[in-house]
Amino acid sequence: MKNDFSRRQFLQSSAVAAGGLLAANTILLDADPLGAQTKPVAPSDRVRFGMIGIGMQGSGLLTNAITLPGVECVGAADLYDGRHTLAREITNNPSLPASRRYHDLLDRKDIDCIVAAVPDHWHKRVVVDACNAGKDIYCEKPMSHTIPDGFAMVEAAQRNNRIVQIGSQRVSSNLAAKAREMYHNGAIGDIEMVELTLGRNDPTGAWEYPPPFDLSPQTLDWDTWLNDAPKIPFNKYHFARWRCWKEYGTGVAGDLMVHLLSGMLYTLDWNEAPRSAQALGGIFRFNDGRNMPDFHVVLFDYHGVPVYVRLDLGCESEELARFMGPKGILDAGEFQLRHQFQPGIDLAPSYYSSGFPQKMREEYVAEWHAKNDPPLGKEPMYPTTVYAGHDWDDVKPHLWNFFQAVKSRKPVVEDAVFGNHAAIGCHMANEAYFRKKTVYWDEASKNIRS
Ligand SMILES: NC(=O)c1ccc[n+]([C@@H]2O[C@H](COP(=O)([O-])OP(=O)(O)OC[C@H]3O[C@@H](n4cnc5c(N)ncnc54)[C@H](O)[C@@H]3O)[C@@H](O)[C@H]2O)c1
């Protein structure tokens, strides 16, 4: 049926082909996410912060924070002495005060705020202590290690009127801002479903990190490091690879999913816990003594919207947040957003007409073309648009938002309430996996039930 191929359809398929081949509709977002905001700052207007935890992530936060105008690191704390040396190296300040006790920083009157990158099982204590000491705090994600931890942190932030910002940095990226703007301008219509996926395939990606050579009970305060976790003898692997064990970490959910959930909550302007979660998974590849899954698939219900998540440490796939609606698809990744518009209409006579006798079919097809073919020269185009942006994993814009808020006292987006909601999703994903049951959020008791 040659004439079934309408002009509508022809133009649509050639636009898609052109988009795919030529990437014709690529739009560059602002290359510098901080733009003109970073002006020189008077010495009296500087923000002075103390750094707690100078490990893998803390070293990156410190390196970036000290490049921001008007921001100064004036002290550091870590339970492992090697990281005092590292903090002094990063700040290029051999006399930077550094100790094992973070309370030394909280006690100092000349410190405005704290940046903390300690393992998950330490987040609550550091945030609550900082708030009670009158310090604002940027704390790494996932905000909490347990459900009660999260609510204690929200309470401490609110009671002390402190700025608490949680570290899922993509919330401050220009890509997330663009995704949010596009969604709210109707780019895909009302959200129908979200798919969040990420895969890695290497030991480092699965947290099998090499412990520092000189780590010992002499160079590390091991008993304090354990915090409320069961007391076990010094173990350098637990120190370096704490993500593998639920006693310290929050699994692939808290390590990776929390970023995807935070980006989704921000894009869609949701600020809530999921209603329910179902999960499958297991330790499929990295059976190295860990008790957290290396493969975790979750299906959430967010007020009726299904959110599917796949996190895999045994097969690499790009990190992608896919937002789907009746007007198309918005794919958000680390460096770009891709918007595919869908007109949501028939582009050709219905193939159901192949079940019509010939005369009827011809009549139907002719009528369809007469009714639906656009006038020549007025054919609609449905292009795919790509927005190329700055790396959404760059911590600098997020740190900048925090330090600005410390000065302005204006609330931050990813505050304790937002961070708690994202973390609750992670805890529900883990509970559904360990209980092998659908779990539900119970707002009355502020807890998870099966
Ligand atoms: N936002 C991101 O992209 C991102 C990336 C990686 C890690 N993180 C988060 O950052 C946090 C730290 O992760 P990491 O990989 O840097 O861990 P890490 O083990 O490399 O470093 C943590 C450091 O905290 C120190 N520490 C622990 N308890 C302490 C205490 N009570 N006082 C002082 N120091 C203490 C440890 O000695 C260690 O040096 C985690 O919450 C993690 O989820 C975030």
The ligand as an SDF file (V2000), in Angstrom:
LIG
                    3D

 44 48  0  0  0  0  0  0  0  0999 V2000
   28.7030   13.2190   46.0110 N   0  0  0  0  0  0  0  0  0  0  0  0
   29.4400   12.2770   45.4450 C   0  0  0  0  0  0  0  0  0  0  0  0
   29.5630   12.1940   44.2370 O   0  0  0  0  0  0  0  0  0  0  0  0
   30.1800   11.3200   46.3330 C   0  0  0  0  0  0  0  0  0  0  0  0
   31.2040   10.5340   45.8030 C   0  0  0  0  0  0  0  0  0  0  0  0
   31.8840    9.6910   46.6560 C   0  0  0  0  0  0  0  0  0  0  0  0
   31.5260    9.6200   48.0000 C   0  0  0  0  0  0  0  0  0  0  0  0
   30.5050   10.3700   48.4710 N   0  0  0  0  0  0  0  0  0  0  0  0
   30.1220   10.2910   49.8940 C   0  0  0  0  0  0  0  0  0  0  0  0
   31.1570   10.8940   50.6590 O   0  0  0  0  0  0  0  0  0  0  0  0
   31.2310   10.2580   51.9240 C   0  0  0  0  0  0  0  0  0  0  0  0
   32.6630    9.8060   52.1570 C   0  0  0  0  0  0  0  0  0  0  0  0
   32.9950    8.8350   51.1890 O   0  0  0  0  0  0  0  0  0  0  0  0
   34.5130    8.5380   50.8190 P   0  0  0  0  0  0  0  0  0  0  0  0
   34.5140    7.6330   49.6810 O   0  0  0  0  0  0  0  0  0  0  0  0
   35.2360    9.8180   50.7320 O   0  0  0  0  0  0  0  0  0  0  0  0
   34.9910    7.7380   52.1270 O   0  0  0  0  0  0  0  0  0  0  0  0
   36.5010    7.5420   52.6010 P   0  0  0  0  0  0  0  0  0  0  0  0
   36.4790    6.3240   53.4590 O   0  0  0  0  0  0  0  0  0  0  0  0
   37.4300    7.5970   51.4640 O   0  0  0  0  0  0  0  0  0  0  0  0
   36.7860    8.8280   53.5000 O   0  0  0  0  0  0  0  0  0  0  0  0
   36.0750    9.0580   54.6870 C   0  0  0  0  0  0  0  0  0  0  0  0
   37.0260    9.7180   55.6940 C   0  0  0  0  0  0  0  0  0  0  0  0
   36.2640   10.0950   56.8200 O   0  0  0  0  0  0  0  0  0  0  0  0
   37.0750    9.8660   57.9560 C   0  0  0  0  0  0  0  0  0  0  0  0
   36.2130    9.7600   59.1380 N   0  0  0  0  0  0  0  0  0  0  0  0
   35.3310    8.7990   59.4600 C   0  0  0  0  0  0  0  0  0  0  0  0
   34.7100    9.0820   60.6050 N   0  0  0  0  0  0  0  0  0  0  0  0
   35.2420   10.2550   61.0300 C   0  0  0  0  0  0  0  0  0  0  0  0
   35.0230   11.0560   62.1860 C   0  0  0  0  0  0  0  0  0  0  0  0
   34.1500   10.7300   63.1280 N   0  0  0  0  0  0  0  0  0  0  0  0
   35.7430   12.1900   62.3030 N   0  0  0  0  0  0  0  0  0  0  0  0
   36.6540   12.5480   61.3690 C   0  0  0  0  0  0  0  0  0  0  0  0
   36.9030   11.8140   60.2710 N   0  0  0  0  0  0  0  0  0  0  0  0
   36.1930   10.6870   60.1100 C   0  0  0  0  0  0  0  0  0  0  0  0
   37.7980    8.5900   57.6560 C   0  0  0  0  0  0  0  0  0  0  0  0
   38.9420    8.4440   58.4610 O   0  0  0  0  0  0  0  0  0  0  0  0
   38.1110    8.7650   56.1900 C   0  0  0  0  0  0  0  0  0  0  0  0
   39.3730    9.3570   55.9960 O   0  0  0  0  0  0  0  0  0  0  0  0
   30.2180    9.1200   51.9070 C   0  0  0  0  0  0  0  0  0  0  0  0
   29.0400    9.5180   52.5220 O   0  0  0  0  0  0  0  0  0  0  0  0
   29.9740    8.8950   50.4460 C   0  0  0  0  0  0  0  0  0  0  0  0
   28.6940    8.3670   50.1660 O   0  0  0  0  0  0  0  0  0  0  0  0
   29.8390   11.2300   47.6690 C   0  0  0  0  0  0  0  0  0  0  0  0
  1  2  1  0
  2  3  2  0
  2  4  1  0
  4  5  1  0
  4 44  2  0
  5  6  2  0
  6  7  1  0
  7  8  2  0
  8  9  1  0
  8 44  1  0
  9 10  1  0
  9 42  1  0
 10 11  1  0
 11 12  1  0
 11 40  1  0
 12 13  1  0
 13 14  1  0
 14 15  2  0
 14 16  1  0
 14 17  1  0
 17 18  1  0
 18 19  2  0
 18 20  1  0
 18 21  1  0
 21 22  1  0
 22 23  1  0
 23 24  1  0
 23 38  1  0
 24 25  1  0
 25 26  1  0
 25 36  1  0
 26 27  1  0
 26 35  1  0
 27 28  2  0
 28 29  1  0
 29 30  1  0
 29 35  2  0
 30 31  1  0
 30 32  2  0
 32 33  1  0
 33 34  2  0
 34 35  1  0
 36 37  1  0
 36 38  1  0
 38 39  1  0
 40 41  1  0
 40 42  1  0
 42 43  1  0
M  CHG  2   8   1  16  -1
M  END
$$$$
